[in-house]
Amino acid sequence: MQTEHANIDLIAKIDITDIPAQADLFQRDVVWHFFNPMAPNLAGSYRGVDGIAEFFDKVRGHGHGSFAVQPKLAWAVGDELVVVQSRNRLGQGIEAINFDVVVVWRIIDGKIAEVWDIPAVNTIFSNADLAKTSVI
């Protein structure tokens, strides 16, 4: 991910495997919104650092312990918003699925205040599909 704005640098520091250890990056009342009609048991708003950690634990559970994010593009929209496009992978090996995601981050006073996590739900690829058709 390119780093050309302080807010992009802030987001680049996040390690989704240990959200509680990075509580200082988030506003105390941070909210993570996840929209995915194909995964209603994950969809919703997760509040606070503990809520965000719970969300990523649930996601990893769906991937049998494996979940990876590969950022592609990030751009600052003024001094409050950052948009990140990524390709995420859930699971391992040939049975893993890959999908595109856009995440919109709201940064207030140098800390993450709100996040909208929006995965593509109609263009999900298996590792076999990607090996045949993609250069990513």
N, C-alpha and C positions, 0 to 999 in steps of 0.2 A: 504494500500500500504506500503510495507516495505521501510524503509529509511536507506540506507547504503552508500549513496553518496550525496554530496552537491547538485548536479543537481536534484536528485530525491526529496530531501527535498524542493527544489525550486518549483518543479511542484506540490508537495503535498499542497502547500500554496494556490493554485489557487481556487477561488470560482467562478464558471461559471455563477452564478446569478448576479455578480456585477464586471464585468471585468474592467470598468473604475476606480473603487476604487483601483485597483491593478496595475495601470499603471507602477509602479516602478519595477515590475517583468519582464517587457517586454522591448526589444529594441524599440526605437522610430519608426523604419521602419520594425517592425515585420510583417511577412506574415503567414497567416493560410490558408493552402491548403486543400480543402475538395473534395474527389473523391467519387462519388456515381452516377452511371448511372441510378439508379432507382429514383433519386431525382435531376433531372437536374436544377430545380429552386434553389437548394441550392449549387450545385457544383460550384467550382471556387476558386479563391484566394482572401482572405479578408485582406486588408492592414491596419496596425496600430491598436491600441487598440480599436478605435471606430469601425473599420471594424470587428474585432473579436466580439465585443459586438453585432453588427448588426447580425452576423452569429448566435449567440446563441439565440437572440430574434426570428429570423426566425425559428430556430429549435423548440423552445418552442411553437411557433405558430402552427407548424405541430402537436404538441402533446397537443393542446388545453390548453396551459399554463404549461404543465407538461413535464419535461425532467430530467432524473437522470442518473448519471454515477457511476458505481460500479467498481472501479479498482480491477483487479485480480493479475496482476504481473507487476513489473517495474524493468528494469535493465539498468544500465549505460553501454554504449558502448564507452569506453575510457572516455575522459574528455569533449567531445563535444555533444554526442548524448545520448538520453534516449529513450527507447522503452517501451510503456505502453500498456498492454492488458487490456481491460475492457469489461463489459457487460452493455450495455446502455438500458434504458427503455424510450419509448416515449408514452405518454398518461397515462391514469389511469384506474384502474379496469380491468375487464375481456377483454376489448377492447384494452388494451395496447399492444404494440409490444416490444419485447426484441431482441437485436442483439449484436453480438460480434464486437469489434472494436480494431484496432491497431493504435496507435498514435506514430509517431516518432517526437521527439523534438530536435531541435538544440539549444544548449546553448552556448553563446559567452560572455565572460567577466561577467559571473554570471547573465546574463539576457537571456530570451527566445528570439531568433532571428527568428526562422522559425519552422513551425509545419506542418506535413502531417497527416491528419485525414482520415483513411481508414476503413470504415465500411464493414462488411460482407454483401453482398446483396442477397445471395442465401440461407442463413440459418437464417431466421427471425422467431421468436417464439412468439406465443401469451402467455398471462399469463396462460390461460387454458392448453396449451401445456406444459409449464414449470411445472405446478402443477402436471401433470401426469407423466412426464418423467425425471425431473431434480432434483438434490439435491442442486442446486445453489440457 
